[in-house]
Amino acid sequence: MKPVSTIVLLTVAVALGFQTKDRKGNQTAGITEEAIAMKTDAKATFAVNAWDEKPYNEMNGVPKLTRASVTKSYQGDITGEGKLEYLMMYRDDGSASFVGLERVVGGVGGRSGSFVLQHTGAFKEGVATVTLVVVPGSGTGDLRGLRGEGKFAVKHQPPYSMTLNYDFE
């Protein structure tokens, strides 16, 4: 059975004259489930509980490469613990570019399970700016089918705030 909100949206779509075609090319009234899906903004804060960073490739006259193993804890619409691995490249001016993968075990919006976030970011003038993407197919438990993207921009002083705009397949 479709939720009432889906039925209302389908009724509105028919009333407004939205038309689609089925697989055989026949005209049908309605809109796709994807058009109905509404994303939710999860707002959370996180703490960095551990940061273990070590160089893995240092050479004179070239940017330094490091790996950081990070443990985080989440509060708010996202709860639980994250285990994160960053690969980082530092420039002579102290700025850096980095990528990472983080498995979060806990919950999002009251659902529990785990999922993986892909981090892409930069550190410049004391601010780390990070874009997050939920890795497709990484959700487990009640978080199976989780998809979304998020971001944060933080300095070295907590609290650290983030948002994740998400829905489910």
Backbone bond lengths (Angstrom), bond angles and torsions (degrees), N, CA, C in turn:
res aa  C-N    CA-C-N  psi(-1)  N-CA   C-N-CA  omega(-1)  CA-C   N-CA-C  phi
1 M - - - 1.440 - - 1.526 108.73 -
2 K 1.331 118.33 135.06 1.455 122.68 179.50 1.529 109.58 -79.19
3 P 1.343 117.12 145.15 1.461 119.30 176.35 1.527 110.29 -62.15
4 V 1.345 116.58 155.52 1.453 122.02 -179.18 1.521 111.08 -55.72
5 S 1.361 117.92 -40.21 1.465 120.33 -179.21 1.526 111.22 -61.85
6 T 1.322 118.33 -35.45 1.456 121.54 177.81 1.518 109.93 -67.06
7 I 1.324 117.19 -43.20 1.460 120.81 179.36 1.522 110.12 -63.02
8 V 1.330 117.51 -43.01 1.461 121.07 177.89 1.519 110.37 -60.93
9 L 1.322 118.38 -45.80 1.460 120.94 179.79 1.524 111.70 -64.09
10 L 1.324 117.26 -39.52 1.461 120.03 177.39 1.516 110.80 -65.23
11 T 1.343 117.65 -39.34 1.461 121.63 177.53 1.517 110.34 -63.28
12 V 1.332 117.51 -44.24 1.461 121.94 177.32 1.521 110.20 -62.21
13 A 1.320 117.76 -41.86 1.462 121.63 179.63 1.519 110.92 -61.24
14 V 1.337 117.00 -42.22 1.460 120.80 178.46 1.522 109.87 -65.83
15 A 1.339 117.20 -44.31 1.455 121.40 -179.08 1.522 111.92 -62.41
16 L 1.334 116.56 -35.06 1.463 120.52 -179.95 1.522 112.23 -83.90
17 G 1.312 115.84 -5.85 1.456 118.98 174.76 1.512 115.35 85.86
18 F 1.330 119.26 21.07 1.452 120.65 175.77 1.519 108.76 -66.38
19 Q 1.293 117.60 130.52 1.454 121.97 -178.62 1.519 109.61 -124.35
20 T 1.315 116.36 142.71 1.457 122.21 174.22 1.513 107.81 -134.83
21 K 1.302 117.28 173.99 1.463 122.01 176.59 1.516 108.63 -120.27
22 D 1.344 115.49 142.66 1.453 118.90 176.35 1.525 109.43 -81.96
23 R 1.339 116.76 -176.71 1.472 120.90 -176.74 1.515 113.59 -59.59
24 K 1.330 117.49 -26.28 1.466 121.22 -178.98 1.526 111.54 -90.87
25 G 1.319 117.47 0.91 1.462 121.11 178.56 1.515 113.87 89.25
26 N 1.326 118.37 6.30 1.461 121.57 179.58 1.522 109.97 -77.95
27 Q 1.339 117.73 141.06 1.454 123.62 177.84 1.520 109.33 -66.99
28 T 1.330 117.03 133.56 1.458 121.97 174.28 1.516 108.30 -136.98
29 A 1.285 116.55 152.98 1.460 120.68 176.99 1.517 108.03 -94.37
30 G 1.307 116.65 144.56 1.459 119.29 175.14 1.505 111.97 135.76
31 I 1.317 114.89 -176.99 1.454 122.61 177.91 1.513 107.84 -132.48
32 T 1.312 115.89 163.27 1.466 119.39 -177.38 1.520 111.00 -78.10
33 E 1.325 115.36 159.42 1.464 120.85 176.01 1.522 110.37 -59.36
34 E 1.373 117.33 -35.70 1.464 120.16 179.93 1.510 111.23 -62.23
35 A 1.329 117.29 -37.40 1.457 120.56 179.86 1.525 110.77 -67.99
36 I 1.337 116.66 -26.74 1.456 121.04 -178.83 1.522 111.60 -80.40
37 A 1.318 117.06 -30.79 1.463 121.49 -174.45 1.524 110.70 -57.11
38 M 1.315 115.22 129.26 1.460 121.43 178.55 1.520 107.50 -111.70
39 K 1.313 116.13 131.28 1.455 119.33 177.73 1.520 109.74 -84.75
40 T 1.322 114.22 153.59 1.456 122.51 -179.34 1.518 108.63 -116.58
41 D 1.319 116.76 140.52 1.464 121.24 175.50 1.523 108.97 -93.22
42 A 1.323 116.17 118.50 1.458 121.91 172.81 1.523 107.50 -96.34
43 K 1.297 116.78 127.71 1.465 122.00 177.18 1.521 107.62 -111.69
44 A 1.309 115.03 132.67 1.465 119.41 -177.27 1.516 109.95 -147.06
45 T 1.318 114.07 162.26 1.457 120.64 168.12 1.521 106.72 -116.70
46 F 1.327 114.96 154.08 1.459 118.48 177.39 1.509 109.82 -136.87
47 A 1.318 114.33 153.21 1.463 122.53 175.33 1.517 107.44 -115.73
48 V 1.323 115.94 142.72 1.465 121.51 173.36 1.524 106.22 -93.00
49 N 1.321 116.33 109.95 1.465 121.45 -176.69 1.523 112.29 -87.77
50 A 1.324 116.51 -28.36 1.473 120.58 178.72 1.528 108.87 -152.04
51 W 1.339 115.34 142.26 1.462 122.88 177.52 1.524 106.45 -141.17
52 D 1.325 117.03 108.96 1.455 122.32 -179.97 1.525 107.61 -118.37
53 E 1.325 115.74 101.63 1.469 121.31 -175.47 1.525 110.31 -113.39
54 K 1.331 114.93 132.85 1.463 120.99 -179.95 1.522 110.09 -138.20
55 P 1.340 116.90 141.14 1.468 119.40 174.11 1.527 110.50 -66.98
56 Y 1.323 116.56 143.83 1.458 118.61 173.34 1.519 112.07 -123.91
57 N 1.335 116.84 -5.53 1.460 119.33 175.99 1.518 108.09 -159.20
58 E 1.329 115.85 100.31 1.460 120.47 177.63 1.520 108.67 -119.15
59 M 1.332 115.04 131.76 1.461 121.62 177.24 1.526 107.39 -142.46
60 N 1.317 116.87 149.16 1.459 120.66 179.16 1.523 110.55 -65.43
61 G 1.336 114.69 135.02 1.458 120.44 173.90 1.521 115.67 79.45
62 V 1.326 118.04 5.35 1.475 120.09 177.56 1.529 108.76 -129.93
63 P 1.334 117.40 157.96 1.466 119.79 179.88 1.529 112.15 -59.07
64 K 1.338 115.07 144.68 1.467 122.22 179.86 1.523 109.32 -80.46
65 L 1.340 117.23 138.48 1.455 123.34 175.31 1.527 109.00 -110.08
66 T 1.346 115.87 133.09 1.460 120.54 179.46 1.526 110.22 -133.56
67 R 1.320 114.05 163.62 1.469 122.18 172.66 1.528 106.37 -124.51
68 A 1.329 115.56 134.18 1.466 120.37 177.95 1.521 109.40 -122.71
69 S 1.333 115.69 127.61 1.462 122.36 172.37 1.523 106.69 -98.96
70 V 1.331 116.28 123.72 1.456 121.81 -170.93 1.530 109.41 -127.73
71 T 1.331 115.60 139.47 1.462 121.79 172.38 1.524 107.28 -118.06
72 K 1.335 115.75 131.68 1.460 121.82 -177.88 1.520 110.17 -127.86
73 S 1.337 116.22 156.32 1.463 120.98 170.64 1.530 107.91 -125.78
74 Y 1.343 115.24 144.45 1.466 122.36 -174.90 1.522 110.99 -117.05
75 Q 1.345 115.35 144.29 1.454 123.35 174.19 1.524 107.37 -135.66
76 G 1.332 116.18 151.35 1.464 121.54 178.84 1.518 110.20 110.97
77 D 1.345 116.92 -141.00 1.462 121.02 178.95 1.525 111.66 -68.26
78 I 1.330 116.72 -20.36 1.470 122.82 172.53 1.516 106.04 -113.60
79 T 1.338 116.28 129.52 1.456 120.56 179.83 1.520 109.26 -128.78
80 G 1.320 116.58 155.62 1.453 120.24 174.36 1.508 112.84 122.35
81 E 1.339 114.24 -156.78 1.465 121.39 -176.35 1.518 110.43 -126.01
82 G 1.328 115.41 141.76 1.459 121.74 176.81 1.518 111.22 -116.55
83 K 1.319 116.01 139.22 1.475 123.23 172.74 1.526 105.56 -115.60
84 L 1.330 116.00 121.19 1.457 122.68 -169.16 1.521 110.57 -128.97
85 E 1.318 116.54 138.60 1.461 123.00 171.64 1.519 108.28 -118.69
86 Y 1.340 115.68 121.52 1.462 121.94 176.45 1.524 109.54 -106.37
87 L 1.314 117.23 140.74 1.463 124.04 164.10 1.521 105.54 -109.95
88 M 1.352 116.01 128.17 1.459 120.68 -171.46 1.524 111.23 -129.65
89 M 1.329 114.65 148.89 1.454 121.27 174.47 1.530 108.34 -126.53
90 Y 1.341 115.89 120.28 1.458 121.64 -179.05 1.523 111.00 -100.22
91 R 1.329 114.95 136.26 1.461 121.72 174.49 1.529 109.50 -93.49
92 D 1.324 116.60 167.24 1.463 121.50 179.91 1.531 112.74 -59.60
93 D 1.345 117.68 -30.13 1.467 120.54 -178.69 1.536 113.11 -80.85
94 G 1.350 117.60 1.42 1.458 121.70 179.06 1.517 113.95 92.43
95 S 1.330 117.43 -8.94 1.463 119.18 176.53 1.528 109.08 -75.17
96 A 1.331 115.90 162.62 1.461 119.72 -177.10 1.519 110.35 -147.89
97 S 1.304 114.81 155.67 1.466 123.18 169.35 1.517 106.58 -120.00
98 F 1.353 116.95 146.20 1.453 118.64 -177.41 1.520 111.85 -153.38
99 V 1.330 113.98 158.60 1.459 123.15 173.68 1.528 106.91 -134.53
100 G 1.326 116.97 155.89 1.453 118.83 179.52 1.510 112.28 -163.31
101 L 1.323 114.48 162.65 1.457 122.99 172.74 1.523 108.06 -126.09
102 E 1.335 115.39 134.11 1.459 121.46 -177.66 1.527 110.13 -131.91
103 R 1.320 116.54 125.89 1.464 120.35 171.77 1.524 107.51 -94.46
104 V 1.328 115.46 123.63 1.458 122.03 177.20 1.525 107.29 -105.63
105 V 1.339 116.60 124.69 1.460 122.51 176.71 1.516 106.54 -112.47
106 G 1.322 116.23 118.20 1.456 119.98 -177.62 1.501 110.93 162.53
107 G 1.331 116.46 -121.61 1.447 119.56 -176.66 1.511 113.36 -149.23
108 V 1.330 114.35 158.09 1.464 123.07 174.13 1.522 107.03 -136.03
109 G 1.325 116.37 122.88 1.454 120.18 177.08 1.516 114.51 56.08
110 G 1.327 117.23 33.80 1.455 121.18 177.97 1.526 115.07 88.17
111 R 1.336 117.86 -4.48 1.471 121.37 175.91 1.519 108.33 -98.28
112 S 1.333 117.45 147.10 1.461 119.29 -177.79 1.519 111.62 -116.73
113 G 1.322 115.09 155.84 1.456 123.52 -179.65 1.515 109.27 152.67
114 S 1.325 115.33 -146.19 1.467 120.22 176.09 1.517 108.85 -143.92
115 F 1.333 115.21 163.86 1.462 121.99 176.87 1.516 108.14 -160.50
116 V 1.334 116.63 165.89 1.462 121.73 -179.29 1.526 109.34 -115.83
117 L 1.334 114.91 132.19 1.464 122.40 174.52 1.525 109.41 -104.17
118 Q 1.315 116.66 133.71 1.465 122.15 171.80 1.526 107.19 -96.71
119 H 1.325 116.72 125.20 1.473 123.07 -179.74 1.530 109.56 -103.26
120 T 1.319 116.38 137.69 1.458 122.81 169.76 1.516 105.78 -134.85
121 G 1.340 116.70 126.92 1.450 115.93 -175.60 1.500 115.62 -159.43
122 A 1.336 112.67 -179.99 1.459 121.70 179.26 1.523 108.51 -143.89
123 F 1.321 115.27 148.58 1.459 122.27 174.95 1.518 106.48 -118.85
124 K 1.332 116.14 120.80 1.461 120.44 -178.46 1.519 108.63 -151.23
125 E 1.336 116.27 133.41 1.457 123.20 177.40 1.526 111.88 52.92
126 G 1.334 116.08 41.04 1.456 121.67 174.63 1.515 116.17 81.79
127 V 1.333 118.20 4.92 1.462 121.08 -178.55 1.526 110.14 -122.57
128 A 1.329 115.37 128.58 1.470 121.17 172.94 1.525 107.29 -95.48
129 T 1.334 116.32 120.39 1.457 122.77 178.46 1.518 107.29 -111.52
130 V 1.345 116.22 122.69 1.458 120.78 -171.39 1.531 110.39 -130.33
131 T 1.327 114.88 136.39 1.460 122.91 171.56 1.522 107.18 -105.79
132 L 1.328 116.63 135.43 1.454 122.79 -177.76 1.524 110.24 -117.57
133 V 1.333 116.29 142.99 1.459 122.01 173.52 1.526 107.24 -135.58
134 V 1.339 116.90 130.87 1.458 120.02 172.96 1.531 106.81 -70.30
135 V 1.325 117.01 124.07 1.463 121.15 -179.46 1.531 108.26 -68.61
136 P 1.345 117.25 121.70 1.467 120.08 -178.97 1.529 111.67 -55.79
137 G 1.330 115.46 136.45 1.456 121.18 178.08 1.512 114.95 81.15
138 S 1.343 118.10 5.28 1.468 120.17 -175.60 1.523 113.66 -91.93
139 G 1.328 118.55 -12.46 1.457 120.88 -177.05 1.515 112.82 -71.73
140 T 1.349 115.63 142.11 1.463 121.69 176.71 1.522 109.06 -127.04
141 G 1.339 115.82 165.54 1.456 120.61 178.32 1.517 110.80 59.82
142 D 1.331 115.79 -137.47 1.465 121.10 178.89 1.529 112.61 -69.88
143 L 1.332 117.12 -7.42 1.474 121.13 179.54 1.532 111.93 -98.69
144 R 1.328 117.25 7.87 1.462 121.24 175.64 1.533 108.20 -59.33
145 G 1.322 116.81 132.74 1.457 121.42 -179.04 1.525 114.06 87.66
146 L 1.345 117.56 1.35 1.466 121.24 178.59 1.524 109.66 -61.89
147 R 1.313 115.69 136.41 1.465 121.33 173.26 1.522 107.08 -144.21
148 G 1.330 115.26 152.49 1.448 117.75 179.21 1.508 112.65 164.68
149 E 1.327 113.88 179.18 1.457 121.74 178.72 1.524 108.32 -144.40
150 G 1.309 114.22 155.55 1.450 118.67 -177.53 1.511 111.32 -153.65
151 K 1.344 114.56 -172.13 1.459 118.79 -178.75 1.520 110.10 -165.84
152 F 1.313 113.38 161.53 1.451 120.81 167.78 1.519 109.18 -157.58
153 A 1.316 114.87 154.69 1.462 122.94 174.66 1.519 105.62 -136.36
154 V 1.334 116.83 115.77 1.461 120.45 -173.31 1.527 111.31 -134.59
155 K 1.328 113.87 151.82 1.458 121.47 170.30 1.520 106.76 -97.67
156 H 1.307 117.52 -173.16 1.469 120.59 -177.42 1.528 113.96 -76.67
157 Q 1.345 118.36 -5.88 1.455 119.93 -178.63 1.534 110.71 -101.19
158 P 1.354 116.89 125.88 1.464 119.30 174.30 1.532 109.87 -68.31
159 P 1.312 120.14 164.26 1.462 126.28 5.29 1.528 111.46 -80.08
160 Y 1.316 115.18 152.81 1.455 122.29 177.86 1.525 108.04 -104.02
161 S 1.321 117.21 124.58 1.464 121.92 -178.59 1.517 110.38 -111.37
162 M 1.334 115.73 148.81 1.458 120.96 178.08 1.524 109.74 -146.98
163 T 1.326 115.66 163.24 1.453 121.65 171.69 1.527 108.62 -129.41
164 L 1.316 114.75 149.07 1.465 121.89 175.23 1.517 106.48 -134.82
165 N 1.335 116.72 117.26 1.450 123.39 177.15 1.522 106.92 -92.55
166 Y 1.349 117.69 114.13 1.460 119.66 -169.48 1.524 113.03 -137.56
167 D 1.324 114.47 162.54 1.454 123.69 167.44 1.526 107.21 -154.81
168 F 1.315 116.33 -170.53 1.462 121.14 -179.01 1.510 109.37 -126.43
169 E 1.338 115.36 146.72 1.463 121.32 178.16 1.510 110.15 -64.23
